Structures are given as C-alpha cells and as structure tokens.
Amino acid sequence: MVIFLKCEKIIDEKISKAFNLFLSKIIKPTIVINDICQLDGEMLDYLESIGVQGLILDVDETLRYDMEDLSPLVISWLGMVKKRFHVAVVSNGIDCDVSKILDDINIPYYTMAFKPCRIKVRKAVDGLGVSNENIMMVGDNYIDDIYTGNRMNMKTCLVKKM
C-alpha cells in the first residue's frame, strides 16, 4: 500500500508539472519570481515604473507554503509593501490565523473566492480604488491567479517556488 501511495504521488506530481508546462505556453504572466520576497525595493520600483499602484495577493503557496503560518519575514514584507501600494489578499481558502494577521496590519482579506471566478476579485479591486490596469495579481497558480488577472486586464506575477 505504501509503495502504491508513493507511486501515485509521483504520478500526480508529473501530471501536475506537465499540465503547468502546457499552461505556461498559453497563459503568460507579466513577471515570474521564485519567492514573494523577491518583490524587494528594486523590483517594487520597477512595478511603480510600469504603472502598478495596487497588488492583489494569493495566500497559499504565495505568501506561505504548505499551510504554514505566515512567517515574520512575510509579515514584515507585507508592511513594507503596504506603504507603497494599495494591497488586498484574495484566497480560495479561509484561515482564521491569516485573517487576524491581515486585520492587524489593515489589509483586506477576501476568502472563498473560487478563482478563476471574478466576483471576489472585483470586490478587492473596488476596495483598492485602483483601475484594473494599475493592479498586479500575484499568485502561484496559472488558472486561479494568472488567468484571472489576465482576463481582468491586470498585470500578473507568477510565484514559482523552486
């Protein structure tokens, strides 16, 4: 049974990689990074230079990995980014710990978004008060984040964990 489960996991990973490779050919992000903290001062300057005024961020596999708590580094990063951009978080999930942290630093958190459905993303855009063209959607998933951002005429950033 253990061998079967290991094989199944390997097959799932290979299918997922092949599917993402296929999606990467047809769904193009504006930029690709390996970790959210790569959006540092220099990169944020670049985003401002291309007109970005707001960020819509995903949670899982973007702000945190493997359902861990948000790290102190990411919380600090969020504080720094919030000083320069309008920021909202839109997630297909819900996490009370994430909600409390985001509430403490005054970042709106839209949960159960069912991306690529655009309803909650539109609410986040309205809350930011910035036009779609001046928002960057940041996330790890080609369909949920990049496709959604692209079809809403946003700039997009794929977080591709290495």
Disulfide bonds with the S-S distance in Angstrom:
none
